[in-house]
Amino acid sequence: MSVTELFETSGVADDADLQFSADGHLRHLLTLRGLNRRQITDLLDRAETFLSRPGQAAVRSQALKGVTVGNLFFEPSTRTRASFELAATRLGADLLNLDVNTSARKKGESILDTIYTLQAMQIDVFVIRDASAGVPAYIARNVNDYVMILNAGEASVSHPTQGLLDLMTIRQHKGNFEDLTVAIVGDIAHSRVARSASEGLMIMGVGELRLISPEALAPDPDDFPGASILHRLKEGIRGADVVMALRIQRERIGSLDGIPGIDEYFANFGISHERMKLAAADAIVMHPGPMNRGIEIESSLADSQCSVITDQVTNGVAIRMAVLSTVVETMERQ
């Protein structure tokens, strides 16, 4: 039995209720499923308090003084890992970073033995990124009652803090969700970003959600209830208020048969200045990174006035500060 099958047959891969304490407060963040509009709004509002103006000193507090955060990244990461590191240190936490190259998992140690070892060193919050589905929930089921688990990217299944920072960025520029048409373009089938963003947008009552991809990269419609699944870029971005480009997740694709090559992909699904003329006049352009300029997005568009990509990065630190401080408050209430 594979690692993924082990987690899924344990019944934890879809357990959104596991996230909450007995009194209904957020203890773990594993997925955006199970959160309601008020809970998400509270997280976005809290994140806004951690923003400062460009050129001003970063917002800091001692909300996590005496708390130890362990970043366990068993997949490569730049933005998510760096922002969780900054979020923890700016809140006054002690910080441990561990990646696959320095982990005893390379020697055959089980994931739970790794967790139990670090738990014995009094790690309070584990930030987990892993290539196998179900890992964050599996760990959350097996840690001590006072330990918190945050999902920093789980296979192609979930990336909840990315979903939250995308919602935060959209809200900053558009004000509300109900009247918006959001188009997400690219490898939807293998994208945890698309899944979490879609879950969050649906919870917040987005007007229309369009998912545009080559047929070979299209998702199962049952995984995205309420969304329109399209295969023509012009149809998908016409009149859209928000256009988010995604890269092809080659590391998660077993076979590249039927996947467009670079030139073909940009010709049919690349977001460019010319194609953005079909979108709303004040449309914004997003990308979760890492970007492949000239493939999923025209380089000059990524740096243009309608691009909010750097805002997404800035908001990533604030969102992770909001999530960390929220779950620690929950445990302090217990």
N, C-alpha and C positions, 0 to 999 in steps of 0.2 A: 504494500500500500504506500502511495506517495505521501509526502509531507502534507500537500494540499488536501488529499483525500482524508488523511487522518483528522485534520482540523474540521473539515466539512462534515464528516460522519460523526464527529463529536457534538454536532448540533450547535456550534457557536458562531459559524461563519456569518449568520444572518441575525444575530441576537442584538437588535438595537436597544432593547430594554435593559441590557446589561450595563448601559452607560450611566444609569441614574442611581442615586442613593435611595435609601428607604423613604426619605421625605421628598423625593422627586427632583433633587438638585443634581446638576451634572457632575459626575465623579470621573468618568472616563470619556474621551471623545474618540469614538471608533468609526462613526459614520454620521452623515447628516440625517439619515432616515431615523425617525423617532423623535426628532426635535420638532417643535412647533414654531410658528411665526414669532411669537413673543420671545422665546428663548434665543432664536437667531438674532432678532432685533436687539436684545440685551447685549449679546456678544459684540455686535457691530457698534453699538453705542459705546460700550466700554473701550473697544479698540480705538475709537476716535479720540478718547482722552489720552492715548499714548502717542499721539502724533504731535510733532512740532513743525514750525515753519522751516523751509529750506534755509540752511545757514545757521540756524539756531541749534543749541545743544540738544541732544536726544533726551527724551523724557525718561527719568529714572525714578525708582521707588525702592523701598525695602519690603515690599509685600511678600517676597519669597525668602526673606532673611531666615536662615536656619534650615531651609529646604534644600535638598540635593536632587538635581535633575540629571538623569543619565540619558544621553543621546546614543541610541543603538541603531546605527545605519548599516544594514546588511545589503544595501544597494547604493550605487553612487548618487551623490546629490551635491548641488552647490547652493541654490537659493533656499531650499527648505532647511537644510542643515545649518547654514550660516544664520538664517533668521531665527531658528529655535535657539541657537547659541547666544545670539544677541539678546533675544527676548528674556532668556533665563538670567543672564548676567545683569541686564538693565533692571531686573526686578530684585536683584540682590541675592540670587541663589548661588549655591556651590554647583559646579558643573563637571560632569565626566563625559568625555567623548569616546565612543568605541565604534570601530568599523570592522568590516569582515576581515580585513588583512591583519588585524590585531586580536581577533576573537578566537577563543578556543573552539568555536564551532568548526573552524577549519581543521581541527584535530579530531573531530567527531563528537564533540560535546553537544548534547541536546539543547534546544532553545530554552527549555525550562530549567535545566541545570545552570545555564548561563544566567538566567533571571534570578534563580535562587541564590547563586553566588553573590550577585550584585545587591540583591535584597538584603543579604546578611551584612553588607557593608553600609546599610541604611540609606539606600537610594529610595527617595520618596515618589518621584515621578519618572516613568520610563517613556521616552519618545522613541517610537519603533517605526523603522522602515524595512520592509521585507518583500521579496519577490513572490512569496507564497500567499495565496488567499487564505484568510482566516486566522493568521498569526496574531494580530492585535487582540481579537476577541478571545482566542485560546489562552493567551497570557493573562488577560484580564480575569478570566475565570479561575486562575490558579495562583494569583498573587495574594499576599496578605491583605486584610481588610483596609489597611491604612495606605496602601500603595495605589497610585493612579497611572493609567495607561493612555497615551495619546498616539493616535495613528498618524504617522508622517508620510504615508504612502504605502498602499497594500496592493501588490500585483496590479491587475487592471480593474480592481474592484472599487477602491475608495481612496480619496485624498481630501478629508473633510476640511482641514485648515486652508487648503488651496481653494476649495469651494467657497469658504467664508470670505477669503480675501478678494475673490472675484465678485462676490455679492457686494462687498464693501466698496469696491471700485466703481461698480455700476451705480450704486446708490449715490455716491459722491457726485457723479457726473449727470445722472438722470433723475435723481430725486425719489422715484418710486419704481415699482416693478409692474404694476397692474396694466399700465398702458404701453408697455414695451414689447417689441418684437426682437428676440435675441436669436442670432444665427451662430452656430458652432460648426466649424468647417474642418474636416480632416479625418484622421483615423479614429473614428468614434468607437469602433468595436473594441479596441485595445486600450482606450484612454480612461484611466481613473479620474483624470481631471474632468472629462466630459460627464462622467457619471455623477461626481459630487456636485459639479456646477449645476447640472440638470436637476438633481434632487433639491438643491437649495432654491433654485429658481421656481420650481413647482410649489415648494412650501411657501415661498413669498408671494405666490399668486401672479407670476409673470403672464403677460397677455398672450404671447405666442412664443413657442420654442421650436426652432427649426434645426435639425441635425443633418448636415450635408456632407456626403462622402462618396468616394468611388464605391461601387457595389461590393467589391471585395473587402472593403473596410467598414461596411454598414453593420450596425448593431442588431441584436434581436429586439424587435419592437416591444416585447414584453418587459425588457429591461428599462425602457424609457416611456412609461405610460404618459399619455397626453402630449407627447412631442410628435412633430411631423418629421418623417425621415425621407430625405430627398437626395437625388443623385445629380442634380444640375445646379451649378453654382449660381448662375444668373437668377434662377427661380428662387433659390434659397436666400440670397442677400437682398433681393429687391425690397426696398422700403424698410430694411432692418435698422433698428436703432443702435444695436450692439452687434459687432462681428468679431468673433473669437477664432483665431487660427490655431490649429494643433499640428504637431509634427507626427510623422509616421513612426509608430512605436516598434521599430524593427527588432528590438531586443525581446519583444513579447510575441512575435509572429513566428510560428513554426515553419511555415512555407511561404515564400514570396511569390508563388505562382498567382498570377492575376493582379499583382500589386503594380501600379504604374511606376515607370522609371521617373527620374528626376525631371527631365524636360516635359514629359507627358503630364506629370502631376501638376507642375506649375502652369502649364498651358490650360488645364481644365479646372484646377482647384486652387491655384495660388491666388492670394489676395493681393491686389494691386491698386494703385491710384485709379486706373481706368475702371476697374470693376467696382470700386467703391462708389462710383458715380450712380450706381443702381440703388445704393442704400439711401437712407434718410440723409438729408443735407447736413445734419449735425451728428451723424453717427460716429461712434467711437470704435477704435480697433484695439483688440486685446490679444495677448499671447502669454501662456503660462511659462514659457521657456522650458528647455533651451531652444532658441530659435535657429532654424536653418534658413538663413536669408537667401532669397532667390529660389526657394523651393516652396515652402508654405506661405511665405509673405515676401513682398517686394521690399528690398532693404530701405529704400527712401520712405516707404509708407510706415515702416516700423519706427522711423525717427521723425515722423511728421507731427503736425499739430493735433491731428485726430487720434494719434496713438496715445494710449494710457498705460503702456507696458511698464514704464518705470514707476508709475503710481501703484501698479500691482505689487511690485517688489517692495516698495516702501510700506504698503499696507500689510504685507506679509509679516513683518516684524511686529506691527501693532496688533494684528489678529492673534499671533502666537502669544504675545504678552497677555492679551485678554483671556485666552483659553487657559493659560497656565495659572493666572491669578484666580480665575473662576473655579477651577477644580480644586485648588489648594484651599480656597474659602469653604468649599463644600466639606472637605475633610476636617477642617478646623471646627465645623459645626457639630461633628459627630461626637 
